[in-house]
């Protein structure tokens, strides 16, 4: 008997009553906003090195006291140096061999200007800056029925 009951139950259509779901709104909006801020502190350090030397002489009523007219100091290569983790070697003048000058016409006006720029660390530049960044994103959604 129970088998027959289950068989009849499966064969007969069962009517189900469902209630439709109807939203209770007609229209609306939704707004979402998010923002973020970041601060970046940055330091940049740059080292410039001069690996050679520069010698210049100028004037009037002067001449080299060397018999050969020698007007440049002789170069000497020195050992390596490390500054800021950077190794370098340089060429420097022998200061005992800097040209000697004499007045060409004694008793007359004269001028002499010598400039010697030696090798090594030339300049260090440090830039410190702060970068402030702010971002805001706003999203609005409009919906209706």
C-alpha positions in Angstrom: 0.0 0.0 0.0 2.8 2.4 0.8 4.3 1.7 -2.5 1.2 2.6 -4.3 0.9 5.8 -2.3 4.3 6.9 -3.4 3.7 6.0 -7.0 0.4 7.9 -7.1 2.1 10.8 -5.4 4.8 10.9 -8.1 2.4 10.6 -11.0 -0.1 13.3 -9.9 1.0 16.9 -10.5 1.3 18.9 -7.4 0.4 22.5 -7.7 2.6 24.9 -5.7 1.6 28.4 -5.0 4.4 31.0 -4.9 4.2 34.6 -3.9 6.2 36.9 -6.1 8.8 39.1 -4.5 8.3 42.8 -5.3 10.8 45.3 -4.2 9.4 48.1 -2.0 11.3 50.9 -3.8 10.9 52.6 -7.1 14.3 54.3 -7.5 17.3 55.3 -5.5 21.0 56.0 -5.4 23.9 54.6 -3.6 27.1 56.6 -3.0 30.4 55.0 -2.0 33.5 57.1 -1.2 37.0 56.0 -0.4 40.1 58.1 0.1 43.8 57.5 0.8 46.8 59.6 1.7 50.5 58.7 1.5 53.6 60.6 2.5 56.9 59.8 0.9 60.1 61.2 2.5 63.0 61.0 0.0 66.7 61.9 0.2 68.9 61.9 -2.9 72.6 62.3 -2.5 74.9 62.8 -5.5 78.7 62.9 -5.5 80.7 64.4 -8.3 84.4 63.5 -8.6 87.1 65.3 -10.6 89.7 62.7 -11.7 92.2 65.1 -13.2 93.7 68.4 -12.5 93.5 71.8 -14.2 96.3 74.3 -14.3 96.1 77.7 -15.9 98.4 80.7 -15.9 97.8 84.1 -17.4 99.2 87.6 -17.3 101.4 90.0 -19.2 105.1 90.8 -19.1 105.9 87.3 -17.8 107.7 84.3 -19.2 108.7 80.9 -18.1 112.0 80.8 -16.2 112.6 77.3 -17.6 115.1 77.3 -20.4 112.8 75.1 -22.5 109.8 77.3 -22.0 108.1 74.7 -19.9 104.6 76.0 -18.7 102.8 72.9 -17.4 103.3 71.0 -14.1 104.2 67.3 -14.5 101.5 64.8 -13.6 101.7 62.3 -10.8 99.3 59.4 -10.4 98.3 58.9 -6.8 96.7 55.9 -5.0 93.0 55.1 -4.8 90.6 56.9 -2.5 87.1 55.7 -1.3 84.4 58.3 -0.6 80.8 57.3 0.0 81.5 53.7 -1.0 82.9 54.8 -4.4 86.6 53.9 -5.2 88.5 56.1 -7.6 92.0 57.1 -8.5 93.1 60.4 -9.9 95.9 62.2 -11.6 97.4 65.1 -9.7 100.2 67.6 -10.5 103.6 67.4 -8.8 103.5 70.7 -7.0 107.3 70.9 -6.9 107.2 71.0 -10.7 104.7 73.9 -11.1 106.2 76.3 -13.7 108.3 79.2 -12.4 107.7 82.6 -13.9 109.9 85.6 -14.3 109.3 89.2 -15.5 110.1 89.6 -19.1 111.0 93.3 -19.0 112.2 94.4 -15.6 110.8 97.7 -14.3 107.6 97.4 -16.5 104.2 96.6 -15.1 103.3 92.9 -15.0 100.5 90.6 -13.8 100.4 86.9 -13.1 97.4 84.7 -12.2 97.8 81.0 -11.6 94.9 78.6 -11.0 95.3 75.0 -9.9 92.2 72.9 -9.4 93.2 69.5 -7.9 91.3 66.2 -8.3 89.1 64.6 -5.7 85.6 65.1 -4.5 84.3 68.1 -6.3 80.7 68.6 -5.1 78.1 66.8 -3.0 74.5 67.5 -3.7 71.8 66.4 -1.2 68.1 66.8 -2.1 65.6 66.1 0.6 61.9 66.3 -0.3 58.5 65.2 1.0 55.8 64.1 -1.4 52.3 64.2 -0.1 49.7 62.3 -2.2 45.9 62.3 -1.6 43.4 60.3 -3.6 39.6 60.3 -3.3 37.3 58.0 -5.3 33.6 58.6 -5.2 31.1 56.2 -7.0 27.4 56.9 -7.3 25.0 54.2 -8.5 21.5 55.1 -9.6 18.9 52.4 -9.8 15.1 52.2 -10.5 12.3 49.8 -11.1 
